[in-house]
């Protein structure tokens, strides 16, 4: 790389406007439910065929950085994650927004996103081969254990009752198994609907469990407030800016959370099939585990900004980590990197072990665009956050109407099927009931998302173990994951019990 530095730096400087454009497009795309990185990359794909290969890949890499933060804005302000991994941010961001701290939450997310992207970009540049080798140590048994770890931890953390949380996660796994059996090709739970043969689509489930359910919640609250005037807090321009800057300072004062979550995101991102969802939930769980005291832990789920620091830094670091196996091994770790792989092969690049040797400048220019995009995100993200923070000053009936329109449009845009709109409404009704009864929708969503990962790696592991499940409990890395999971369950339960006793004594 050092020998080609004189070529890489001018290339990045020339394409600086494209990096800014990519970040801006990513922020907007991430903020719209249903328009994630993969959809946006597919839309831009025809355009990239007429561009220089370096410019096209730098533009798309910058988009990766912007889309992660974009998904945090609606998650924080209106409890509608723009991306599936933004569901973790909504756990803490929306309660902060309801407390009038939406600007601060956006600032925390912005700083954590930028730092996570910047640090993981540097890690990818300097240690891409080492990360790729470490990722190879994770086979089907390890990824199966990681996926279950995520579901169990979310079920325990997301709600007040961990039994209800685990039940919601298990229900998500069951719902996620709908479709055609990948092993035998038989239909499961499709009820004859051809639209379900590929399984439950994630976007309608996400939109329904969060956006449609939130609209129902707003409607219920407004019904109880008939005849009453709801006061809308008007924030001055300086106060909105001050809140965002205060949140950014909070994130900067949590270096341990930032470094731990960035490391988790970089590693998980390099695992094929794992993705940002596992990285965000695991980092959030680790933030709870490493909470300094019972009082701080009791704030999780009620508006603790440390949860946003963990989820956003891991989410953004995962984007850089996912590029490593795609570039060095030719293995896409997500649907977004699969589209990026398609772009690279369309331009004639030999993606795989020889990429860094044969196309050194192009490969390192892609990775070098990540830290530059992270720096630009600070400025572009601040502007976007400043504009978005005004949403908290809009009356809730108007917000509900806007959420409904964009949410259902996002559900339709995923596959261009009205069936998905009906599915989103059905999940909305389910999500509304779950909220009223204390079952966390986050646990069900992560179960739906990870069901294909759990099933595929379970059967692959069984084949590797010649039909014996012992392989899941005898490999060193898998054993370490199971031990950490059990220890975390006990540790978090104990901390929650201590916090409840202190609350009881205080009363």
C-alpha positions in Angstrom: 0.0 0.0 0.0 2.8 2.5 1.0 4.3 2.1 -2.5 1.1 3.2 -4.1 0.3 6.0 -1.6 1.2 8.6 -4.2 -1.6 7.3 -6.5 -4.2 6.6 -3.8 -4.2 10.0 -2.1 -4.7 12.1 -5.3 -7.4 9.7 -6.4 -9.3 10.2 -3.1 -8.9 14.0 -3.3 -10.2 14.2 -6.9 -13.2 12.1 -5.9 -13.9 14.1 -2.7 -17.2 15.6 -4.1 -18.3 12.1 -5.0 -17.6 11.0 -1.4 -19.8 13.8 -0.1 -22.6 13.0 -2.5 -22.4 9.3 -1.5 -22.7 10.2 2.2 -25.6 12.6 1.5 -27.5 10.0 -0.5 -26.8 7.4 2.1 -28.2 9.5 4.9 -31.4 10.2 3.0 -31.8 6.5 1.9 -31.1 5.3 5.5 -33.8 7.6 6.9 -36.5 6.2 4.6 -37.9 2.8 5.8 -37.5 0.3 3.1 -34.7 2.1 1.3 -31.6 0.6 2.8 -28.1 0.4 1.3 -28.8 -2.6 -0.9 -31.9 -1.0 -2.5 -30.1 2.2 -3.1 -27.1 0.5 -4.6 -29.3 -1.4 -7.0 -30.9 1.8 -8.1 -27.5 3.4 -8.7 -26.0 0.3 -10.4 -26.9 1.3 -14.0 -25.2 4.7 -13.4 -22.0 3.1 -12.1 -21.6 1.1 -15.3 -20.8 4.4 -17.1 -18.4 5.7 -14.5 -14.8 5.2 -13.9 -14.4 2.1 -11.8 -12.5 3.9 -9.0 -15.1 6.7 -8.9 -18.0 4.3 -8.9 -16.6 2.2 -6.0 -15.6 5.2 -4.0 -19.2 6.6 -4.4 -20.8 3.4 -3.2 -18.4 3.0 -0.3 -19.3 6.5 0.9 -22.9 5.6 0.7 -22.3 2.7 3.0 -21.1 5.2 5.7 -24.1 7.5 5.3 -26.9 5.0 5.2 -26.0 3.6 8.7 -26.4 7.0 10.4 -29.5 7.8 8.3 -31.3 4.9 9.8 -30.8 6.3 13.3 -32.7 9.5 12.7 -36.2 8.2 12.4 -35.5 5.5 15.0 -34.7 8.2 17.5 -37.3 10.8 16.6 -40.4 8.7 15.7 -39.5 5.2 16.8 -39.4 4.0 13.1 -35.9 2.5 12.3 -34.8 3.3 8.8 -32.8 0.1 8.8 -33.2 -3.2 10.7 -30.1 -2.6 12.8 -31.5 0.8 13.8 -34.0 -1.1 16.0 -31.4 -1.2 18.7 -30.9 2.6 18.5 -34.7 3.0 18.9 -34.5 1.2 22.2 -32.8 4.2 23.8 -33.2 7.0 21.3 -37.0 7.2 21.2 -37.3 7.3 25.0 -34.8 10.2 25.0 -36.8 11.9 22.3 -40.0 11.6 24.4 -38.0 13.3 27.3 -37.2 16.2 25.1 -33.6 15.0 24.4 -34.0 14.1 20.8 -31.3 16.5 19.7 -28.9 15.1 22.2 -29.7 11.5 21.0 -29.0 12.5 17.4 -25.7 14.0 18.4 -24.7 10.8 20.3 -25.6 8.8 17.2 -23.8 11.1 14.8 -20.5 11.1 16.8 -20.7 7.3 17.4 -21.4 6.6 13.8 -18.5 8.8 12.6 -16.0 7.4 15.0 -17.1 3.8 14.4 -16.7 4.3 10.6 -13.4 6.2 10.9 -11.8 3.6 13.3 -13.1 0.6 11.4 -11.9 2.1 8.2 -8.4 2.4 9.6 -8.6 -1.2 10.9 -9.7 -2.4 7.5 -6.8 -0.6 5.7 -4.1 -1.9 8.1 -5.5 -5.3 9.0 -7.7 -6.6 6.2 -5.8 -9.9 5.7 -5.7 -10.5 9.5 -9.4 -9.9 9.9 -10.2 -12.2 6.9 -8.1 -15.0 8.6 -9.9 -14.5 11.9 -13.2 -14.6 10.2 -12.4 -18.0 8.7 -12.2 -19.4 12.3 -16.0 -18.8 12.5 -17.8 -21.7 10.9 -21.4 -22.7 10.9 -21.4 -23.8 14.6 -19.9 -20.5 15.8 -22.3 -18.3 13.7 -25.3 -20.4 14.9 -24.2 -19.8 18.5 -23.7 -16.0 17.8 -27.2 -15.7 16.3 -28.8 -17.5 19.3 -26.7 -15.3 21.6 -28.2 -12.2 20.0 -31.8 -13.4 20.2 -31.4 -14.5 23.9 -29.7 -11.2 24.9 -32.2 -9.0 23.2 -35.1 -10.9 24.8 -33.5 -10.4 28.2 -32.6 -6.7 27.8 -35.4 -5.3 25.6 -38.3 -5.8 28.0 -39.1 -5.7 31.7 -39.8 -9.5 31.8 -37.1 -11.6 30.2 -39.5 -14.6 29.9 -41.7 -12.5 27.6 -38.6 -11.3 25.8 -37.4 -14.8 25.1 -40.9 -15.9 24.1 -41.1 -13.0 21.6 -37.6 -14.0 20.2 -38.7 -17.6 19.8 -41.9 -16.5 18.1 -39.8 -14.4 15.7 -37.7 -17.5 14.9 -41.0 -19.4 14.2 -42.3 -16.7 12.0 -39.0 -16.4 10.2 -39.1 -20.1 9.3 -42.1 -19.5 7.0 -41.3 -20.2 3.3 -39.7 -23.0 1.4 -37.5 -25.4 3.4 -33.9 -24.8 2.1 -33.0 -28.4 2.7 -36.0 -30.3 1.3 -37.9 -27.7 -0.7 -41.2 -28.2 1.1 -43.5 -25.3 1.9 -43.9 -24.2 5.5 -46.6 -21.9 6.8 -47.2 -20.2 3.4 -50.9 -21.0 3.3 -50.6 -21.1 -0.4 -49.4 -17.5 -0.8 -46.6 -17.5 -3.4 -45.4 -14.2 -2.0 -44.2 -16.1 1.1 -42.2 -18.8 -0.7 -39.0 -16.8 -0.1 -39.9 -16.3 3.6 -41.2 -13.4 5.6 -39.7 -10.2 4.1 -37.8 -8.2 6.7 -38.9 -4.7 5.6 -42.7 -5.2 6.0 -42.0 -6.9 9.4 -39.8 -3.9 10.4 -42.3 -1.3 9.2 -45.2 -3.1 10.8 -43.7 -3.8 14.2 -42.4 -0.3 14.5 -44.0 2.3 12.2 -47.6 1.0 11.9 -47.7 0.0 15.6 -46.4 3.5 16.5 -49.2 5.1 14.4 -51.7 3.0 16.4 -50.1 4.1 19.6 -50.3 7.8 18.6 -54.0 7.3 17.6 -54.8 5.7 20.9 -53.1 8.6 22.8 -54.9 11.2 20.7 -58.2 9.5 21.3 -57.6 9.9 25.1 -56.7 13.6 24.6 -59.8 14.6 22.7 -60.8 18.1 23.8 -57.3 18.8 25.2 -54.7 21.0 23.6 -51.3 19.3 23.4 -48.5 21.8 24.0 -45.7 21.7 21.5 -42.3 22.7 22.7 -40.7 25.2 20.4 -36.9 25.0 20.5 -34.8 27.9 19.3 -32.2 27.2 16.6 -29.4 27.6 19.1 -31.0 25.1 21.5 -31.4 22.5 18.8 -27.7 22.9 17.8 -26.6 22.9 21.4 -28.4 19.6 22.0 -26.7 17.9 19.1 -23.3 19.1 20.2 -24.0 18.0 23.8 -24.8 14.5 22.5 -21.6 14.4 20.4 -19.5 15.4 23.5 -21.2 12.7 25.5 -20.2 10.1 22.9 -16.6 11.3 22.9 -16.4 10.9 26.6 -17.1 7.2 26.3 -13.9 5.9 24.6 -14.2 2.4 26.2 -17.8 1.9 24.8 -16.7 3.3 21.4 -13.6 1.1 21.1 -15.3 -2.1 22.3 -18.3 -1.6 20.0 -16.1 -0.8 17.0 -14.0 -3.9 17.5 -17.2 -6.0 17.8 -18.7 -4.4 14.7 -15.5 -4.9 12.6 -15.2 -8.6 13.5 -18.9 -9.4 13.2 -19.1 -7.6 9.9 -16.3 -9.8 8.5 -18.4 -12.9 9.2 -20.5 -14.0 6.2 -24.2 -14.0 7.0 -23.8 -12.3 10.5 -24.3 -8.7 9.6 -25.0 -5.4 11.4 -28.1 -6.8 13.2 -26.0 -9.2 15.3 -23.2 -6.6 15.8 -25.6 -3.9 17.0 -27.5 -6.2 19.5 -24.3 -7.8 20.8 -22.6 -4.4 21.3 -25.7 -3.1 23.1 -25.7 -6.2 25.3 -22.0 -5.6 26.1 -22.8 -2.0 27.0 -25.4 -3.3 29.5 -22.9 -5.9 30.9 -20.1 -3.4 31.4 -22.5 -0.8 32.9 -20.6 0.8 35.8 -23.3 0.5 38.3 -26.9 -0.8 38.9 -28.3 2.7 38.6 -26.8 3.2 35.1 -28.0 -0.3 34.0 -31.5 0.5 35.2 -31.7 3.4 32.7 -31.3 1.0 29.7 -34.5 0.9 27.8 -35.6 4.2 29.3 -33.3 6.6 27.5 -29.6 5.7 28.3 -27.4 7.3 25.6 -24.7 4.7 26.2 -26.9 2.3 24.4 -26.9 4.5 21.3 -23.1 4.8 21.5 -22.8 1.0 21.5 -25.3 0.3 18.7 -24.3 3.1 16.3 -20.5 2.6 16.5 -20.9 -1.2 16.0 -23.4 -0.7 13.2 -21.1 1.6 11.3 -18.0 -0.4 12.0 -19.8 -3.5 10.6 -20.1 -1.8 7.2 -16.4 -1.6 6.9 -15.9 -5.0 8.3 -18.3 -6.5 5.8 -16.1 -5.2 2.9 -13.1 -7.2 4.1 -14.3 -10.8 3.3 -15.9 -9.5 0.1 -12.7 -7.9 -1.2 -10.1 -10.4 0.1 -12.1 -13.7 -0.1 -14.8 -12.9 -2.6 -17.5 -13.7 0.0 -20.2 -11.1 0.4 -21.2 -10.7 4.1 -24.5 -9.0 3.4 -27.0 -8.1 0.6 -25.3 -4.7 0.3 -21.9 -6.2 -0.3 -23.3 -8.7 -2.7 -24.5 -5.7 -4.9 -21.1 -4.1 -4.5 -19.5 -7.4 -5.6 -21.7 -7.3 -8.7 -20.5 -3.8 -9.5 -16.8 -4.8 -9.1 -17.2 -7.9 -11.3 -19.1 -5.8 -13.9 -16.1 -3.5 -14.1 -13.8 -6.5 -14.7 -12.1 -6.6 -11.3 -10.8 -10.0 -10.0 -12.4 -10.0 -6.6 -10.8 -12.4 -4.2 -7.4 -13.2 -2.8 -5.6 -11.5 -5.7 -7.5 -8.3 -5.6 -5.1 -6.4 -3.4 -2.2 -7.6 -5.5 -3.6 -7.0 -9.0 -5.8 -3.9 -8.2 -4.0 -2.4 -5.3 -4.9 1.3 -5.9 -8.6 0.5 -6.4 -8.8 -1.7 -3.4 -7.1 0.7 -1.0 -9.0 3.7 -2.5 -12.2 2.0 -1.5 -11.1 1.4 2.0 -9.5 4.9 2.2 -12.8 6.5 1.3 -14.3 5.2 4.6 -12.4 7.4 7.0 -12.8 10.4 4.7 -16.6 9.7 4.4 -16.7 9.5 8.3 -15.2 13.0 8.6 -17.6 14.4 6.0 -20.5 12.6 7.9 -19.8 14.9 10.9 -20.7 18.0 8.9 -23.4 16.5 6.6 -24.9 14.5 9.5 -25.0 17.6 11.7 -27.0 19.5 9.1 -29.4 16.5 8.6 -29.8 16.1 12.4 -30.5 19.8 12.8 -33.3 19.7 10.2 -34.6 16.3 11.5 -34.8 17.6 15.1 -37.6 19.9 14.1 -39.8 16.8 13.8 -40.3 16.9 17.6 -42.1 20.2 17.2 -44.7 18.9 14.8 -48.1 17.9 16.3 -48.4 14.1 16.7 -51.4 13.6 14.4 -49.4 15.1 11.5 -46.4 12.9 12.4 -48.6 9.8 12.5 -50.0 10.6 9.0 -46.4 11.1 7.6 -45.2 7.9 9.3 -48.1 5.9 7.8 -47.5 7.2 4.3 -43.7 6.7 4.3 -43.9 3.4 6.1 -46.4 1.8 3.8 -44.5 3.2 0.8 -41.4 1.6 2.1 -43.1 -1.7 2.6 -44.3 -1.6 -1.0 -40.9 -0.4 -2.4 -39.1 -3.4 -1.1 -40.6 -5.8 -3.6 -43.3 -3.7 -5.3 -46.1 -5.9 -4.0 -49.3 -4.8 -2.4 -49.1 -8.1 -0.4 -46.2 -6.5 1.6 -48.4 -3.6 2.5 -51.1 -5.9 3.9 -48.3 -7.8 5.7 -47.0 -4.6 7.2 -50.5 -3.7 8.5 -50.8 -7.3 10.0 -47.4 -6.9 11.7 -48.5 -3.5 12.9 -51.6 -5.0 14.7 -49.3 -7.7 16.2 -46.8 -5.1 17.3 -49.5 -2.9 18.9 -50.8 -5.9 20.9 -47.2 -6.8 21.9 -46.5 -3.4 23.2 -49.7 -3.3 25.3 -49.0 -6.7 26.8 -45.3 -6.1 27.5 -43.7 -8.3 24.8 -40.7 -6.5 23.2 -41.1 -6.2 19.4 -37.3 -5.9 19.1 -36.9 -9.5 20.2 -39.4 -10.7 17.6 -37.8 -8.6 14.8 -34.3 -10.0 15.5 -35.8 -13.5 15.6 -37.4 -13.0 12.2 -34.1 -11.5 10.8 -31.9 -14.2 12.1 -34.2 -17.2 11.5 -32.6 -18.0 8.1 -29.1 -17.6 9.6 -29.9 -19.9 12.6 -31.5 -22.6 10.4 -28.9 -22.6 7.6 -26.0 -22.8 10.0 -27.7 -25.4 12.2 -28.1 -27.8 9.3 -24.6 -27.0 7.9 -23.2 -27.7 11.4 -25.1 -31.0 11.6 -23.6 -32.0 8.3 -20.1 -31.1 9.4 -20.7 -33.2 12.6 -22.1 -36.1 10.6 -25.5 -35.7 12.2 -24.2 -35.2 15.8 -25.1 -31.9 17.5 -21.9 -32.3 19.6 -20.0 -30.1 17.1 -21.9 -27.0 18.4 -20.5 -27.6 21.9 -17.0 -28.9 21.3 -15.3 -26.4 19.0 -13.3 -23.8 21.1 -14.8 -20.6 19.7 -18.3 -22.0 20.0 -17.7 -23.1 23.6 -16.5 -19.5 24.4 -19.7 -18.1 22.9 -21.9 -20.4 25.0 -20.0 -19.6 28.1 -20.2 -15.8 27.6 -23.9 -16.1 26.9 -24.6 -18.0 30.1 -22.4 -15.7 32.1 -24.2 -12.7 30.6 -27.6 -14.0 31.4 -26.7 -14.5 35.1 -24.8 -11.3 35.3 -27.5 -9.1 33.8 -30.2 -10.8 35.8 -28.3 -10.2 39.0 -27.7 -6.5 38.1 -31.4 -6.0 37.3 -32.4 -7.6 40.6 -30.1 -5.3 42.5 -31.5 -2.3 40.7 -35.1 -3.4 41.5 -34.2 -3.8 45.2 -32.7 -0.3 45.3 -35.8 1.1 43.7 -38.0 -0.6 46.2 -35.9 0.7 49.1 -35.9 4.2 47.7 -39.7 4.2 47.6 
